[in-house]
Amino acid sequence: MTTDGFTTCLWFDGQAEEAANHYASIFKNSRIGAVGRYTEAGPGPAGSVLAVEFEVNGQKFVALNGGPQFTFNEAVSFQIHCAGQDEVDYYWDKLSAGGQEVACGWLKDVYGVSWQVIPSVLIDMISDPDPEKAQRATEAMLSMTKFDIAALRKAHAGE
């Protein structure tokens, strides 16, 4: 096995290039790499996009135009750990646009890919050694769609 880590392949139905550009526009330190095209051999129309390599925050992806046979579901999601509310709001707004807000920091983007937008402080709050604080933070978390760090802190503190 190589030491270059893993590349995540995302299966699209004709939107691979659009999706790669979309994700690269949202995340800093992103880039689009090679774009492969179908040849006369198919199965897609010659010249149309087969796959796009892209990188987001150091994570390598390939967006593949594989067809309608497979779709995304919540069994796989990408977690974004955010330093503060501004980051939570930014990623939530960008990724949920045209998609679906779900619950507990989860959303589906316009392509159906599931994301978890998580404030970094949340894990500490819900795993606090004080069971009452942890319970209050967990109950607050479970009541939210997009996370509100101030409200989580208040619940955790018992305010």
C-alpha angles and dihedrals in degrees: 000000000000122000093232094097124230134320117213114219115208117197116219135176101232098318101090097115093041091050094048090052091046094054093043089054092054103045125061118232092034131140141178115234133183121348115210120202134202116256129210086280089072142157084184125042112289111265095019119122115275099173142350124206114214139163128215120189090335095312113122120222139175118206107207126195094216100153136247098306095097134035135186123263138176093268086091124037138162120235121215113195109207127202095212148351093280090061092044090052094045097051093038093052095044097044099039093050106117090359135082132279107220121175143288095024094315125128139163117227126222090277095050096255112145121231134182113210103198131178107227091230092060096079092053091050098049092044095045111144087231100084094205093055091045091049094050092048091047093049090050091048092051091053094055135084100187111024119252107201095196091053091047091051091049092050091047091051092047095243 
